[in-house]
Amino acid sequence: MIVVTGAAGFIGSCMVRKLNDEGHADILIVDEFSHEEKNRNLKGKKYSEKVHRNDFPGWLWEKYYFVDAIFHMGARTDTTEKDWDIFQELNLDYSKALWELCAQHNIPLIYASSAATYGLGEQGYDDRHDIVGRLHPLNPYGESKNRFDQWALQQAAQPPYWYGLKFFNVYGPNEYHKGRMASVIFHTARQIKATGGMKLFRSHREDFEDGQQSRDFIYVKDVIEVMYWLFQNRPANGLYNLGTGTARSFLDLAANTFRAMGREPNISFIDTPEDIRDTYQYFTEANMSKLREAGYSKAFYSLEEGIEDYVKGYLMEEAAY
């Protein structure tokens, strides 16, 4: 049996689809299951059992012998949330409990870390273990992910195979429930449909022109390919970046979304909201050498290819993956 936590969410539900496509149906899905819009992500997917998030550690304690691997995608991912207790409970304590059970019962663990751990990139964007303690995340979400990475690296008792994936800016189908935290591609398509234009955040730094803020955008279909490859091939344990290795501007992103919808770009700018302005990353770009050296050789979707597939195959059809 394979376990997917956060299974009704964005990356988790796409991972369930990937497992189904690879012939796996003996899947335990774990989530809160109270969000009807999120539960739409599970329609048509095959799984053998579902367990509420709060009940899963107890279930695993009793039935660990059924489990071949855990994809732990469940987390609080809101970068604007300020209540540290929420992150302590869901992103730290919960993940520690799963880690300890996996270590005790020799269960491989693949978990979601984040590029938010890198903060402003003062230490670069290298997934080296020796810099984790020097990173300065810009918000409680990023801090919670970095603290867990640090804790994991300090543990003598480890799962037999474990991978903490530093997701960069993931976009793609099944993110419609995320509201403000959904990708800019999702919001661009929505704004174009509603108004015919798109408003991007204005730059508040002199070294970046409006729209030239850049991130490493990675399509969710690439993310699940990498996760499945890790599950199958089991390279060296540790933290791995998961981006494309190429930063692209938000202006590029928005213009390509217009083109995928068959429209000419109509882009304007608004001030970055004050509640995120001081913690806004202006540039991220994953160093992908560790994953490549571990043996992962598949090409990633380009931004143009990913946007076209996402917009035409899912957003314009209002379809889930």
Phi, psi and omega in degrees: 000140175250136180254136172235115173270158187064031191292338177270353182277192187296288184290322181301315181292324176294326177293322176299318177298316179300315179298318176301315181297333179269007175096008180264123176238344178277078186236132171263122179258136184235130176191186177275327175061023179257355184258101186300324180293321176294321183298339174303331180297342183265352181298132178083357181266150182260130175206159185261337184201152174230141182224136177297145181310315184292335183268349188293317179304320177293319177300316182294323178300322183272328190236028182304330185292347177277342196265127178267331181190155177236128169258104186264091181258351182289132180188164167272119188246008183286113182285351178261353179293132182253350184282102184298328183300326179295315180291323178300316183290309190272322186263339181250293185300316181296314181294324177297319180298318179294317179304311184296323177291321178294320179295318183293325187248016174056050179252123176301143183228126173242119186234159182272114164261206185197149172290348174298342177295337186280349180059230180277004178080026181301329180260012186082192181234050181259135182273039176282143181287332186287348180260354187303319181288348180257001182283150181232083178301156187264353182210165181301324177302307179299323178297318180296320179292321180290322179296322178291318176304314179301313181300314182301317182293339182270353187279130174285323178270117184231156169300156182299324173224130177213145182218121173259114189262117179275087181295130172273217186274097183274136176224162176144184184298157178079018178253005188298339182277355191277354177060231183301333184275357176293161185294159177296331176297314178302312182290326177298312180300320179295315181294321179298315179298321186277323189233347184084358180221179178222134177254116176263162177288134175289149175284139176245023175232139183292336183272002176230127173284161179304130178086351181267002169303135190230143178226165173267100182270126180234134182286139184299333178294329174288322180301312183288332174297316180295316181298318179292323178297318177299317179301320182279319192262335173051065174287193182300141179296155173142191179274139179225131169295148173222085172224195177265340186092002181227119177281142176228151184280156175295331176296317175301315182300310182295317181299321179290330176292317175303312183296321179296335178268004178075030182232157174280142181301137176222086191242131174230179187230145176230160178297143172295131181306141186296332183287347177238357188299318184283347182242024185271126178279123180270344181204133169218145176202116185287135165277112187261014186294325182297313180295319179296317179292335177286346175120358179282120189241355182293144176286148175270153171303136168289165178302318180297316181293317181295316180296317180299315180296316182293311184293309185286323184275337188228306185293315182287336177266353186051047184251149173266165180261000000 
